[in-house]
Amino acid sequence: MSRVWKWNRPVTVREVLEDLQKERSIAYTTVMTVLDNLHQKGWVRREAEGRAYRYEAVSTRAAYAAALMNDAWSQSDNPAAALVAFFGMMSEEQRRSLSDAVRIVQGPETQEPTEPSESAEPAERAEPGEEPEENPASARDRGGR
């Protein structure tokens, strides 16, 4: 999946193979089998191109990570304790990212009003499955976050 996400476009088995072979020896059939398994599991879609297929990710890496976190959290017998433990493992930078994400999800109607600065631009809300882009001016206005 990393290779498919990296290119962010439909890829062939041959393209993935050639990229992987820069790092290690791997067989064409191995790559083909893995991409076919990912297709059967619903992680990639494929479209025929001649005698081969082009594979494309169904969701973003961020959406995949979110689904993993949600699945792990929902399996906990004490979700609040699991979150506290998870937050305790986070670095300061990760906690700032979490705070930023909560602000984005809550939307402007729940945020405290602030005086706009000359360089600040309105925050954009990310679409589901997309990673929000950080506005450097907004980050400075939040005290470097």
C-alpha positions in Angstrom: 0.0 0.0 0.0 2.9 2.4 0.7 3.9 2.3 -2.9 0.4 2.9 -4.2 -0.1 5.8 -1.7 3.3 7.2 -2.6 2.4 7.7 -6.3 -1.1 8.8 -5.6 -2.2 7.5 -9.0 -3.1 4.1 -10.6 0.0 1.9 -10.9 0.9 -1.3 -12.6 2.4 -4.4 -11.0 5.5 -3.7 -13.1 5.9 -0.2 -11.7 5.6 -1.4 -8.1 8.0 -4.2 -8.9 10.7 -1.9 -10.4 10.4 0.5 -7.4 10.7 -2.4 -4.9 13.7 -3.9 -6.8 15.7 -0.7 -6.1 15.8 -1.9 -2.4 15.6 -5.7 -2.6 15.1 -8.7 -4.9 11.5 -9.6 -5.3 9.5 -11.6 -7.9 6.9 -10.2 -10.2 4.4 -12.9 -9.1 4.9 -11.8 -5.4 3.9 -8.2 -6.2 1.0 -9.4 -8.4 -0.3 -11.6 -5.6 -0.1 -8.9 -3.0 -1.9 -6.4 -5.2 -4.5 -9.0 -6.0 -5.0 -9.7 -2.3 -5.3 -6.0 -1.6 -8.0 -5.8 -4.3 -9.9 -8.7 -2.9 -9.8 -7.1 0.6 -11.1 -3.8 -0.9 -8.0 -1.7 -0.3 -7.4 -1.0 -4.0 -9.5 -0.9 -7.1 -8.2 -2.1 -10.4 -8.9 -1.3 -14.0 -7.8 -3.5 -16.9 -5.2 -2.0 -19.2 -4.4 -4.5 -22.0 -3.4 -7.8 -20.4 -2.6 -6.1 -17.1 -4.3 -4.0 -14.4 -3.7 -0.6 -13.0 -4.3 -0.5 -9.2 -5.4 2.6 -7.3 -5.9 3.1 -3.5 -9.5 3.2 -2.4 -8.7 5.5 0.6 -5.9 7.7 1.7 -3.2 6.7 4.1 -4.7 9.0 6.7 -8.2 7.4 6.3 -6.5 4.0 6.7 -4.7 5.1 9.9 -7.9 6.5 11.3 -9.8 3.3 10.6 -7.1 1.3 12.4 -7.2 3.7 15.4 -11.0 3.5 15.5 -11.0 -0.3 15.3 -8.5 -0.6 18.2 -10.4 2.0 20.3 -13.8 0.4 19.7 -12.4 -3.0 20.9 -11.4 -1.6 24.3 -13.5 -2.5 27.3 -12.7 1.0 28.7 -12.5 3.4 25.8 -11.8 6.4 28.0 -8.8 4.7 29.7 -7.5 3.6 26.3 -7.6 7.2 25.1 -5.8 8.5 28.2 -3.1 5.8 27.7 -2.8 6.7 24.0 -2.6 10.4 24.7 0.1 9.7 27.3 2.2 8.0 24.6 2.0 11.0 22.3 4.9 13.5 21.8 4.2 17.2 22.3 4.1 17.7 18.5 1.5 14.9 18.2 -0.7 16.5 21.0 -0.5 19.8 19.1 -1.6 18.0 15.9 -4.5 16.4 17.9 -5.6 19.8 19.2 -5.5 21.2 15.6 -7.5 18.2 14.4 -10.2 18.7 17.1 -10.5 22.4 16.2 -11.0 21.4 12.5 -13.6 18.8 13.3 -15.5 21.1 15.6 -15.6 23.8 12.9 -15.5 27.6 13.3 -18.9 27.8 15.0 -17.4 26.2 18.2 -14.1 28.0 18.3 -13.4 31.0 20.4 -13.5 34.2 18.3 -10.1 35.8 17.7 -9.0 39.0 16.1 -7.8 38.2 12.5 -4.2 39.1 11.8 -3.1 40.6 8.5 -1.4 37.4 7.4 -4.0 34.9 8.6 -6.2 33.2 6.1 -9.5 31.3 7.0 -8.9 27.7 8.0 -10.2 25.2 5.4 -12.1 22.2 6.6 -10.8 18.9 5.2 -13.1 16.6 3.4 -13.5 13.1 4.9 -10.5 11.0 4.1 -8.3 14.0 3.4 -5.5 15.3 5.5 -6.0 19.0 6.3 -3.3 21.3 5.0 -1.5 23.4 7.6 -1.5 27.2 6.9 1.8 28.5 8.1 0.3 31.9 9.0 -2.4 30.2 11.1 0.2 28.1 12.8 2.1 31.3 13.8 -1.1 32.8 15.1 -1.6 29.8 17.4 1.7 30.3 19.0 3.8 28.1 16.8 1.5 25.1 16.8 
